[in-house]
Amino acid sequence: MTSDKTSPELIVLLNRALARELQVSVQYMLQHAIGAGRMLAGNPLSEPVKLLKFVANNALYFLPGMNLKKIAITEMRHAEAISERIVILGGEPTTEHSTITISKTMTDMLADDREQERGAIEMYKKIIIFAEREKDRETEKLFRHNLKDEEKHHHTFSTLIE
């Protein structure tokens, strides 16, 4: 059930955004774990990666992984905020996620991730327009904030691919 002012269509859009956030937070964290695990196991990815020592522990850390892990955590925060917004609006947050994609090479993973961010940017722009039409300033504000993060993520993945 939604509040009198909130359309069911907005709840559907928010749940699609939530499903995407759940997907990418898991996808990026798994990519981080796979890349770091392969490097530590002596089974490197098919292209060279830069290894660093991670500050908080003694394990080597591969450079794209540092970005993947941080972005995954940001995406988890987005999922939390969207879930809360759905409940406030009287909806039921989805527990389903979109399809998780794990490619064989780091370059392919990053290309998949960049495409996910491009899709999120498109989706969030639509949600912002929809929220504006419904005069839902809180949802609009939330997605403007998330949109800025997604644009940064898209830039990060594009830069890492280059």
C-alpha positions as CSV (number, residue, x, y, z in Angstrom):
1,M,0.0,0.0,0.0
2,T,1.3,3.5,-0.8
3,S,0.5,6.8,0.7
4,D,-2.3,8.8,-1.0
5,K,0.2,11.1,-2.7
6,T,2.6,8.4,-3.9
7,S,1.8,6.6,-7.1
8,P,2.3,2.9,-7.4
9,E,4.5,3.6,-10.5
10,L,7.0,5.5,-8.3
11,I,7.3,2.6,-5.9
12,V,7.9,0.3,-8.9
13,L,10.7,2.6,-10.1
14,L,12.2,2.8,-6.7
15,N,12.2,-1.0,-6.4
16,R,13.9,-1.3,-9.8
17,A,16.5,1.0,-8.5
18,L,16.8,-1.0,-5.3
19,A,17.2,-4.3,-7.2
20,R,20.0,-2.7,-9.2
21,E,21.7,-1.4,-6.1
22,L,21.5,-4.8,-4.5
23,Q,23.0,-6.4,-7.6
24,V,25.9,-4.1,-8.1
25,S,26.9,-4.0,-4.4
26,V,27.2,-7.8,-4.5
27,Q,28.7,-7.8,-8.0
28,Y,31.4,-5.3,-7.2
29,M,32.3,-6.9,-3.9
30,L,32.6,-10.4,-5.6
31,Q,34.7,-8.9,-8.3
32,H,37.0,-7.4,-5.7
33,A,37.2,-10.7,-3.8
34,I,37.8,-12.7,-7.0
35,G,40.5,-10.4,-8.2
36,A,42.3,-10.1,-4.9
37,G,41.9,-13.9,-4.3
38,R,43.4,-14.8,-7.7
39,M,46.3,-12.5,-7.1
40,L,47.0,-13.9,-3.6
41,A,46.6,-17.5,-4.9
42,G,49.2,-16.9,-7.6
43,N,46.5,-17.2,-10.3
44,P,46.5,-13.7,-11.8
45,L,43.9,-12.3,-14.0
46,S,44.7,-12.3,-17.7
47,E,45.9,-8.7,-17.7
48,P,48.4,-6.9,-15.5
49,V,47.2,-5.2,-12.3
50,K,49.0,-3.0,-9.8
51,L,49.5,-4.6,-6.4
52,L,49.5,-2.5,-3.3
53,K,49.7,-3.3,0.4
54,F,46.4,-2.5,2.0
55,V,46.7,-0.3,5.1
56,A,44.4,-2.3,7.3
57,N,46.0,-5.7,6.9
58,N,49.1,-7.4,5.6
59,A,47.5,-8.9,2.4
60,L,48.4,-7.5,-1.0
61,Y,45.5,-5.6,-2.6
62,F,45.0,-5.2,-6.3
63,L,44.3,-1.6,-7.5
64,P,41.0,-2.0,-9.3
65,G,39.8,-3.9,-6.2
66,M,40.3,-0.8,-3.9
67,N,37.9,1.1,-6.1
68,L,35.5,-1.9,-6.5
69,K,35.3,-2.3,-2.7
70,K,34.7,1.4,-2.0
71,I,32.1,1.6,-4.8
72,A,30.3,-1.5,-3.5
73,I,30.0,0.0,-0.1
74,T,28.6,3.2,-1.6
75,E,26.1,1.1,-3.5
76,M,25.1,-0.6,-0.3
77,R,24.4,2.8,1.3
78,H,22.2,3.6,-1.8
79,A,20.3,0.4,-1.3
80,E,19.7,1.2,2.3
81,A,18.5,4.7,1.6
82,I,16.2,3.6,-1.2
83,S,14.7,0.8,1.0
84,E,14.0,3.3,3.7
85,R,12.4,5.7,1.2
86,I,10.1,2.9,-0.2
87,V,8.9,2.1,3.3
88,I,8.3,5.8,4.2
89,L,6.2,6.1,1.0
90,G,4.2,3.0,2.1
91,G,5.7,0.5,-0.2
92,E,7.4,-2.8,0.3
93,P,11.1,-3.0,-0.6
94,T,12.1,-5.8,-3.0
95,T,14.4,-8.5,-1.8
96,E,15.3,-9.5,-5.3
97,H,18.3,-8.2,-7.1
98,S,19.1,-7.8,-10.8
99,T,21.3,-10.3,-12.5
100,I,24.9,-10.4,-11.2
101,T,27.6,-10.5,-13.9
102,I,31.1,-11.7,-13.3
103,S,33.3,-11.7,-16.4
104,K,36.6,-13.6,-16.8
105,T,39.0,-10.7,-17.2
106,M,39.3,-7.5,-15.2
107,T,38.9,-5.4,-18.3
108,D,35.6,-7.2,-19.1
109,M,34.4,-6.8,-15.5
110,L,35.1,-3.1,-15.5
111,A,33.3,-2.7,-18.9
112,D,30.3,-4.5,-17.4
113,D,30.5,-2.2,-14.4
114,R,30.7,0.9,-16.5
115,E,27.6,-0.2,-18.3
116,Q,25.8,-0.8,-15.0
117,E,26.6,2.7,-14.0
118,R,25.4,4.1,-17.3
119,G,22.1,2.3,-16.9
120,A,21.8,3.6,-13.3
121,I,22.4,7.2,-14.5
122,E,19.6,6.8,-17.0
123,M,17.2,5.2,-14.5
124,Y,18.0,7.9,-11.8
125,K,17.3,10.7,-14.2
126,K,13.9,9.2,-14.9
127,I,13.2,8.8,-11.2
128,I,14.1,12.4,-10.6
129,I,11.7,13.6,-13.3
130,F,9.0,11.3,-12.0
131,A,9.5,12.5,-8.4
132,E,9.4,16.2,-9.6
133,R,6.1,15.5,-11.3
134,E,4.7,14.0,-8.1
135,K,6.2,16.9,-6.0
136,D,8.1,14.4,-3.9
137,R,11.1,16.5,-3.0
138,E,12.7,13.9,-0.7
139,T,12.8,11.2,-3.3
140,E,14.1,13.8,-5.8
141,K,16.8,14.9,-3.4
142,L,17.8,11.3,-2.7
143,F,18.2,10.4,-6.3
144,R,20.0,13.6,-7.2
145,H,22.6,12.7,-4.5
146,N,22.8,9.1,-5.8
147,L,23.0,10.3,-9.4
148,K,26.2,12.2,-8.5
149,D,27.7,9.1,-7.1
150,E,26.8,7.0,-10.1
151,E,28.3,9.6,-12.4
152,K,31.5,9.4,-10.4
153,H,31.5,5.6,-10.5
154,H,31.0,5.7,-14.3
155,H,34.0,8.0,-14.6
156,T,36.1,5.7,-12.3
157,F,35.3,2.6,-14.4
158,S,36.0,4.5,-17.6
159,T,39.3,5.7,-16.3
160,L,40.3,2.2,-15.0
161,I,39.5,0.7,-18.4
162,E,41.8,3.2,-20.2
